[in-house]
């Protein structure tokens, strides 16, 4: 039972990490993102809704 609880907790942690990952979010939004204009180096544009 203890092994099952540990495995379940690890799976939940991995699922939460992947779903909240900016890289995964960027891949999901990539088809709707269009970048235009001038950006300074270091500008965070990781969450693209309207740019």
Backbone as ProteinMPNN parsed JSONL, in Angstrom:
{"seq_chain_A": "XXXXXXXXXXXXXXXXXXXXXXXXXXXXXXXXXXXXXXXXXXXXXXXXXXX", "coords_chain_A": {"N_chain_A": [[0.829, -1.201, 0.0], [1.966, 1.21, 0.747], [3.848, 1.565, -1.274], [2.175, 1.924, -3.471], [0.962, 4.372, -2.806], [3.185, 6.073, -2.882], [3.934, 5.844, -5.578], [1.642, 6.887, -6.792], [1.694, 9.526, -5.826], [4.072, 10.427, -7.009], [3.395, 10.244, -9.72], [1.317, 12.127, -9.844], [2.748, 14.446, -9.262], [4.472, 14.61, -11.47], [2.58, 14.908, -13.523], [1.448, 17.381, -12.827], [3.656, 19.039, -13.122], [4.249, 18.833, -15.872], [1.867, 19.778, -17.083], [1.846, 22.403, -16.23], [4.086, 23.463, -17.303], [5.911, 25.98, -18.972], [7.018, 25.474, -21.484], [5.43, 23.436, -22.568], [3.024, 24.8, -22.674], [3.683, 26.76, -24.5], [4.067, 25.227, -26.806], [1.463, 24.378, -27.251], [0.183, 26.779, -27.83], [1.528, 27.644, -30.018], [0.606, 27.554, -32.667], [-1.174, 29.652, -32.814], [0.269, 31.894, -32.256], [1.749, 34.861, -33.293], [4.527, 36.676, -33.862], [5.537, 40.013, -33.971], [7.198, 43.1, -34.62], [9.627, 44.907, -32.586], [11.871, 43.564, -30.283], [13.561, 43.745, -27.179], [16.622, 42.261, -26.102], [16.314, 39.644, -23.809], [13.694, 40.067, -23.145], [10.749, 38.74, -21.837], [8.723, 36.686, -23.473], [7.273, 34.443, -23.105], [4.672, 33.65, -22.509], [2.284, 33.758, -24.746], [-0.273, 35.628, -25.762], [-1.509, 38.019, -26.791], [0.46, 39.73, -28.863]], "CA_chain_A": [[0.0, 0.0, 0.0], [2.855, 2.363, 0.809], [4.433, 1.709, -2.603], [1.124, 2.478, -4.32], [0.819, 5.793, -2.451], [4.371, 6.767, -3.381], [3.84, 5.889, -7.037], [0.556, 7.805, -7.126], [2.173, 10.878, -5.548], [5.065, 10.763, -8.032], [2.666, 10.448, -10.97], [0.606, 13.403, -9.724], [3.751, 15.507, -9.337], [4.91, 14.695, -12.865], [1.467, 15.449, -14.307], [1.325, 18.803, -12.505], [4.817, 19.721, -13.691], [4.118, 18.874, -17.327], [0.747, 20.625, -17.492], [2.154, 23.787, -15.907], [5.349, 23.829, -17.925], [5.8, 26.998, -20.024], [7.367, 24.893, -22.774], [4.247, 22.739, -23.066], [2.034, 25.827, -22.987], [4.142, 27.414, -25.722], [3.796, 24.313, -27.916], [0.025, 24.368, -27.481], [-0.225, 28.064, -28.381], [2.417, 28.003, -31.124], [-0.119, 27.733, -33.921], [-1.917, 30.907, -32.789], [1.17, 32.991, -31.916], [2.455, 35.556, -34.361], [5.346, 37.726, -33.273], [5.916, 41.092, -34.879], [7.711, 44.248, -33.893], [11.004, 44.864, -32.122], [11.976, 43.125, -28.897], [14.879, 43.851, -26.583], [17.174, 41.004, -25.618], [15.924, 39.357, -22.442], [12.26, 40.264, -22.966], [10.042, 37.478, -21.633], [7.511, 36.555, -24.286], [6.968, 33.016, -23.003], [3.227, 33.423, -22.586], [1.881, 34.524, -25.921], [-1.709, 35.722, -26.017], [-1.593, 39.085, -27.795], [1.743, 40.431, -28.966]], "C_chain_A": [[0.869, 1.258, 0.0], [3.491, 2.627, -0.56], [3.432, 2.33, -3.567], [0.96, 3.973, -4.063], [1.984, 6.614, -2.989], [4.317, 6.912, -4.896], [2.767, 6.874, -7.482], [0.985, 9.259, -6.913], [3.184, 11.327, -6.606], [4.384, 11.047, -9.368], [1.926, 11.786, -10.962], [1.575, 14.581, -9.847], [4.231, 15.702, -10.772], [3.821, 15.32, -13.73], [1.311, 16.949, -14.069], [2.468, 19.603, -13.124], [4.673, 19.88, -15.195], [3.003, 19.815, -17.755], [1.016, 22.098, -17.214], [3.412, 24.303, -16.565], [5.156, 24.88, -19.017], [6.113, 26.444, -21.417], [6.171, 24.173, -23.382], [3.178, 23.745, -23.474], [2.396, 26.523, -24.299], [3.862, 26.533, -26.934], [2.314, 24.299, -28.253], [-0.434, 25.649, -28.163], [0.54, 28.433, -29.649], [1.659, 28.277, -32.415], [-0.864, 29.07, -33.971], [-1.026, 32.11, -32.492], [1.838, 33.557, -33.154], [3.219, 36.705, -33.727], [5.68, 38.755, -34.338], [6.403, 42.257, -34.039], [9.151, 44.041, -33.475], [11.023, 44.504, -30.647], [13.406, 43.281, -28.424], [15.327, 42.468, -26.13], [16.794, 40.814, -24.155], [14.454, 39.579, -22.169], [11.568, 38.916, -22.858], [8.747, 37.485, -22.433], [7.03, 35.106, -24.245], [5.474, 32.734, -23.008], [2.677, 34.351, -23.655], [0.366, 34.517, -26.038], [-1.938, 36.796, -27.071], [-0.276, 39.828, -27.784], [1.749, 41.302, -30.193]], "O_chain_A": [[0.549, 2.245, -0.663], [3.652, 3.781, -0.958], [3.799, 3.17, -4.39], [0.833, 4.753, -5.007], [1.791, 7.721, -3.493], [4.618, 7.977, -5.435], [2.965, 7.615, -8.446], [0.673, 10.125, -7.731], [3.154, 12.476, -7.047], [4.757, 11.988, -10.068], [1.913, 12.494, -11.969], [1.251, 15.593, -10.467], [4.378, 16.834, -11.233], [4.108, 16.168, -14.575], [1.068, 17.704, -15.01], [2.263, 20.721, -13.597], [4.949, 20.952, -15.734], [3.179, 20.58, -18.704], [0.465, 22.96, -17.898], [3.766, 25.471, -16.397], [4.321, 24.694, -19.903], [5.541, 26.893, -22.41], [5.923, 24.287, -24.583], [2.507, 23.57, -24.491], [1.522, 26.835, -25.108], [3.461, 27.038, -27.982], [1.948, 24.217, -29.426], [-1.346, 25.614, -28.989], [0.226, 29.437, -30.287], [2.05, 29.159, -33.18], [-1.155, 29.569, -35.058], [-1.513, 33.24, -32.477], [2.416, 32.825, -33.957], [2.625, 37.6, -33.126], [6.058, 38.413, -35.459], [6.046, 42.375, -32.867], [9.82, 43.12, -33.944], [10.275, 45.075, -29.853], [14.35, 42.992, -29.159], [14.503, 41.611, -25.812], [16.939, 41.735, -23.352], [13.995, 39.306, -21.06], [11.779, 38.041, -23.699], [7.8, 38.201, -22.106], [6.457, 34.601, -25.211], [5.052, 31.674, -23.47], [2.618, 35.568, -23.48], [-0.218, 33.489, -26.382], [-2.5, 36.516, -28.131], [0.063, 40.485, -26.8], [2.741, 41.979, -30.464]]}, "name": "protein", "num_of_chains": 1, "seq": "XXXXXXXXXXXXXXXXXXXXXXXXXXXXXXXXXXXXXXXXXXXXXXXXXXX"}
